[in-house]
């Protein structure tokens, strides 16, 4: 089984990762885990003329690594192997794209995260992933 575990650096998404770790015995054999952070694109418009793409890429990589730090630590402590991915783009669409591209059987994410509606019962990203995905989605609070 291939699982895409999404993490945005929030406590809710870390709880989703911990839930997955705590229930890994549900699977006949250890799943192939893909850990994903998606950075929304920075609307820089005309500033793009003054910022090198390599600088922007380094920023996205740095932010992604920082956001994944807690999830990596939890997975490492549990002894679970994973492949980390950092993407830039519309978050829900990128989640579904990566899950489909990796041939995942399940998407795991928190019900809400760092977005403007962070305290809502079901965040906009989770709702949109549910809407877009043909792959089963496991939501954790």
C-alpha positions as CSV (number, residue, x, y, z in Angstrom):
1,X,0.0,0.0,0.0
2,X,1.2,3.5,-0.9
3,X,0.2,6.4,1.3
4,X,0.6,10.1,0.8
5,X,0.9,11.8,4.2
6,X,0.5,15.5,3.8
7,X,2.1,17.9,6.3
8,X,1.9,21.7,6.4
9,X,3.8,22.3,9.6
10,X,0.7,22.7,11.7
11,X,-0.1,20.8,14.9
12,X,-3.3,19.3,13.3
13,X,-1.3,17.9,10.3
14,X,1.3,16.5,12.8
15,X,-1.5,14.8,14.7
16,X,-2.6,13.2,11.4
17,X,0.9,11.9,10.9
18,X,1.0,10.5,14.4
19,X,-2.4,8.9,13.9
20,X,-1.1,7.2,10.8
21,X,2.0,6.0,12.7
22,X,-0.1,4.7,15.6
23,X,-2.3,2.7,13.2
24,X,0.4,1.4,10.8
25,X,-0.5,-2.1,12.1
26,X,-3.8,-1.9,10.2
27,X,-1.8,-2.7,7.0
28,X,-0.6,-6.2,6.2
29,X,2.9,-4.9,5.6
30,X,4.6,-1.6,6.2
31,X,3.2,1.0,3.7
32,X,5.3,2.9,1.2
33,X,5.0,6.4,2.7
34,X,5.3,9.6,0.7
35,X,5.5,12.7,2.9
36,X,4.4,15.9,1.2
37,X,4.6,19.6,1.9
38,X,3.0,22.0,-0.7
39,X,4.0,25.7,-0.6
40,X,1.4,28.0,-2.2
41,X,3.1,30.1,-4.9
42,X,4.1,33.5,-3.8
43,X,2.3,36.1,-5.9
44,X,5.4,38.2,-6.8
45,X,4.3,39.7,-10.1
46,X,6.7,42.3,-11.3
47,X,9.2,41.5,-8.4
48,X,10.0,38.4,-10.4
49,X,12.3,40.5,-12.6
50,X,14.4,41.2,-9.5
51,X,14.4,37.9,-7.8
52,X,16.4,35.0,-9.4
53,X,14.5,31.7,-9.8
54,X,17.2,30.0,-7.9
55,X,16.7,32.3,-4.9
56,X,12.9,31.6,-5.0
57,X,13.5,27.8,-5.3
58,X,15.9,28.0,-2.3
59,X,13.3,29.8,-0.3
60,X,10.6,27.2,-1.2
61,X,13.0,24.3,-0.3
62,X,14.0,26.0,3.0
63,X,10.4,26.6,4.0
64,X,9.4,23.1,3.0
65,X,12.2,21.4,5.0
66,X,11.3,23.5,8.1
67,X,7.6,22.6,7.8
68,X,8.5,18.9,7.4
69,X,10.8,18.8,10.4
70,X,8.2,17.6,13.0
71,X,6.8,15.0,10.6
72,X,10.2,13.7,9.7
73,X,11.2,13.4,13.4
74,X,8.0,11.4,14.2
75,X,8.4,9.0,11.3
76,X,12.1,8.6,12.0
77,X,11.4,7.8,15.7
78,X,8.8,5.3,14.6
79,X,11.3,3.6,12.3
80,X,9.1,4.2,9.2
81,X,10.8,4.7,5.9
82,X,9.4,7.5,3.7
83,X,10.2,9.7,0.7
84,X,9.8,13.4,1.2
85,X,8.4,15.7,-1.5
86,X,8.2,19.5,-1.6
87,X,6.0,21.1,-4.2
88,X,4.9,24.6,-5.1
89,X,1.4,25.3,-6.4
90,X,-2.3,25.3,-5.5
91,X,-2.2,23.1,-2.4
92,X,-5.2,20.7,-2.9
93,X,-4.5,20.3,-6.6
94,X,-0.9,19.5,-5.9
95,X,-1.8,16.9,-3.2
96,X,-4.1,15.1,-5.6
97,X,-1.6,15.3,-8.4
98,X,1.3,13.9,-6.3
99,X,-0.9,11.1,-4.9
100,X,-2.0,10.1,-8.4
101,X,1.5,10.4,-9.9
102,X,2.9,8.2,-7.1
103,X,0.2,5.7,-7.5
104,X,-1.0,6.1,-3.9
105,X,-3.8,4.1,-2.5
106,X,-4.6,6.6,0.4
107,X,-4.1,10.3,1.2
108,X,-3.7,11.2,4.8
109,X,-4.1,14.8,6.0
110,X,-5.4,16.9,8.8
111,X,-8.8,18.4,8.8
112,X,-7.4,21.9,8.8
113,X,-4.0,23.6,9.0
114,X,-2.2,26.8,8.6
115,X,-4.6,28.5,6.3
116,X,-6.8,31.5,7.0
117,X,-9.7,29.2,8.1
118,X,-7.3,27.2,10.4
119,X,-9.9,26.9,13.1
120,X,-12.8,25.7,10.9
121,X,-14.2,22.2,11.3
122,X,-13.0,21.2,7.9
123,X,-10.4,23.4,6.2
124,X,-10.6,24.5,2.6
125,X,-7.7,22.4,1.5
126,X,-9.1,19.2,3.1
127,X,-12.6,19.9,1.6
128,X,-11.1,20.5,-1.9
129,X,-8.9,17.3,-1.7
130,X,-12.1,15.4,-0.9
131,X,-13.8,17.0,-3.9
132,X,-11.0,16.4,-6.3
133,X,-9.6,13.0,-5.3
134,X,-10.6,9.7,-6.7
135,X,-8.2,8.2,-4.1
136,X,-9.6,7.5,-0.6
137,X,-8.8,10.3,1.9
138,X,-8.2,9.8,5.6
139,X,-8.8,12.9,7.6
140,X,-7.5,13.3,11.2
141,X,-8.3,16.0,13.7
